[in-house]
Amino acid sequence: MVQHIKEKHMTRLWGWRVPKRGLGLLMTDNGVAMAQSPSSDGESGQHCAWHWQGCSLEPPGPEAAWPPAGLVRQALAKSGFQAQATALAVPETELQRFSLTLDAGLNARQMHQAIAAQLNSLLTLPLIDAVWDFEISVHNATASPLPGNQPAWLQAAMQTQSTLSADVLVITRAWVNTCEQWCRAAGLQLVRLEPPWQASTRWQLFSQQHNSPAAETLADVLSIQQQAVLGGLALGAVTP
C-alpha cells in the first residue's frame, strides 16, 4: 500500500493572508486565458468566471513566452476580475523531476536535509539557484513469513516494513524571478507555481463536487485539458 503525504507545494510564494479570490493565467501561442475562482465567502456563487484575450506573442525569441504586461492589464480591465493573487503553471520544459528514496523515521527537518543532499549531487546547477518542492510517499510492504520458531514479537515487527520515497520537482530560481517580475509589472501578485497536472487534478475534483460547468467561452481556443489546468490554477491560488 502507498500513502501520499503532501509536505508542501512548489508554490506558496507569500505568507500574509488567504485572498477571497484567486486568478489563474494560461498563456498560449495566440492569447491569454484567465479564470477567477469563486469568492471564499460564497458571494460570487460556486463557479469560476472565465475570460479570453487574443494576442500575438511577438517578437519571437526567449521573451515570447511572456505577453506584454500592458496587454494583461487590459485583459483584466475587460474581464472585470478583482483577483490579484495569481497562480501559473510551470511549463514542462522548465521542470525537472526526481524520485528519491529516503530512510524511514526521519522528522520533517531531517527529511528536507536528506532530499537537499541528494539533489546536490543530481542537479547541474547549485542548489541555491533552484526552487524545489516534494511529496512523500510511504510504502508499506508485507515481509515474507519468518520460520515458526522465531519469537512472536519479531514475527510481528517484520511483517510490515515501511520505506519512504520523495517525488521532487525542481525549477530554476531565475525563471521564478522572471515570472514574479512579469506578474508585478502586470499588477498581479504571484502566489503559486505548480505543474499543469496538479492544477488539472484540483479542477477535476472541484468540478465533480460542485457540478461546475466547463468554460463555454473558451471552448474555441482552449482544449478541455487546458481549461482544467486554468480552472485548477485559479482554485489553487486560494487553496493551501
N, C-alpha and C positions, 0 to 999 in steps of 0.2 A: 504494500500500500504506500502511496506517496501523498504526503501532506505538504501543502504550499503555505509558507509563511511570508507574507509581504512585509519586508523590513522597512522599505521606503520606496519612493518613486523618483525616477530621474526627472526631478521636477519641480518640487516646491521651491521657487526662487524668491520667496518672500516669507514673511512671518508675522505680519501685523494683524490682519483680521480676515475673516472669510467674507467675500463680497456677496451681494444679493444675486448678482447675475454674472455669468461668465461668457466670454466671447471666444468662439473657435474660428480660426482662419485657415483656409486651404488655398494654396496658390497653384494654378495650372498654367499651361502654355498660353492660354488665351483669356485669362481673367482671374479674379479673386472672389472666392466664395466665403460667406460669413454665416455663422449661426449664433444666436443668442439664447442662452439657457433660460428656462423658466425662473422666475423670481423665487428665492428661497423662502419668502413668506407667503407664496401662493397667489400673490396679487395678479400675476400675469397668466394664470392657468397652469396646465401641466405639460404644455407642448413648447418645443423650441420654435423660434422665429428664424426665417432664412432670408438671405439677400445675395444677389449675384451682381458683380461689377465686371464687365468685359474690359480687357485692355491687352495691349501688345507689349510683351516684355522685351524691350529693346534698349540699348544696342545689345547684340549677342556677346556673351563672354561671362566671366565669373560673377558679375553683378546682376546678370539677367534673372537670377533666381529671386531677386528682391524687387518687387514693383516699387515705383516711386511712392515715397511716403505721402505725398500730396494726394495721390490717387486713392490711397486707403482712407485718408481723411474725408475725401469727397464721397466715397462709398458709405462711410459711417454716417455722414450727414444725410444722404439719401435714404439709408435704411431706417433711420430714426432710433437705432440701437443706443442704449445708455451704458452698456457694459464697457469697462476699460480693462478689467482683469482678463488677460488673454492667454490662450493655450495654442501651441502649434505642434505639428507632427515633425519629427526629425526624419529627413529623407534617408532612405535605405543606404544611399551612398556615403552618408556621414556616420553610420552606425557600425560599431564593432561589437561582436557578441562572443562571450566565452562561457563555457560550462566548467566550473571548478569543483573539486572535491575538498571537503573540509572535515576536520576532526570533530567527533561528537563531544558534547559537553562544554563547548565554548560559550562564553557570555557574549553580549552584543558587541562590546568593545574589542574583545579578542577576535571575534568573527570578522569585524571590519579590518583589523590589522592583518589577519591571515589572508583576506582577499587582496588587500593592497600589496602585500608581499609577493603574491603570485602574479599580480598584474605588472609589477615592476620588471619581472623577467619576460613578460609576454608582449608588452607594448613597445613600439618603436619610438615613442616619444616619452619624455619624462612624465611621471605620474602627476606632477603638479600642473602639467599642461593639459590634463584630461579631466573631464567631468564624467563620473560613473555612478552607477546605481545597481542594485542587485535584488534578487528574490531568492529566498531559501526554500529548498525542498527537503523534506525529511522522508527518507526511505526506510520503511520497516520491513526487513527481510526475515523470514522464518528460517531458523537454522535447522540442519539435519538432526534427527534424534540421536542422543548420546547412548552408549551402552547402558543397559539396565542397572548395572552395578554402581553407577555414579550417584552421588548424593542428590536428594530431591532439590535442594536449593540451587545446585549447579545446573541441574536439568532446566529449572525454571529460568535461571539467568541467561542461559544460552539459547532459549527458544526464540527470543526476539533480539535482533541486533539492529541498531539504528545507525544509518550513515547520513551525512548531510552533503548536499550539493548546492552550489550557488550559480544561478543564471545571471551573468553580469553583462550590462550594456555600457558601452563607452563612446563618448563623443569628444571632440577636441574643445578645449576651453575657448580657443579663438573663434570657432563657429558660434558658440553660445554668446560670446561677447558681441559679435556682429549682429546676431539675432536680437539681442537686447537693445542695441543701439538703433536698429531699424524700427523696432516697436516704439521706442521712446520718441523717435522722430515723427512717427505716425500718431502720437498722442495716446499710446497704449502702454499698459504695464504687463510685461511678460511675467507670468506666474507659473507656467508649466510647459515643459517639453516632454514628449513621450513618443514611443514608436507608434506607427499607424495602427498596428494590430491591437494594441492595448486600448486605444480610443474606440476602435470599431467594436470590440467586445463590450465595452461600457455602454455604447449606444444600443446594442442588441438586447442587453439585459433591461435597459430603461424602456425601450420601445415595447418589449413584451409585457412589462409590469404596468405600463401606463397606456398601452394601445396607441402609442404615438404614431401619427401618420408620417409617411415619407415626405421629402421636400418636393412638392409638385412643381414649384417654381424653378427648381434646379434640375429637373429630370432631363432636360435637353442638353445640359452642359456638364453634368457630373454623373458618374456611374453610381449604382446602388452602393457599392463598396466605398466610394469616395464620400457619398452622403453620410454613411455610417461613421466614417472617420471624422468628418466635420462635426456631426452632432455629438459624438463622443468627446471631442475636444472641448466644445462649449460646456458640457456637463463636467468635464474634468477640472475646469478652471475653478469650480466651487466645491469639488469633492476631494477630500484628502486621499 
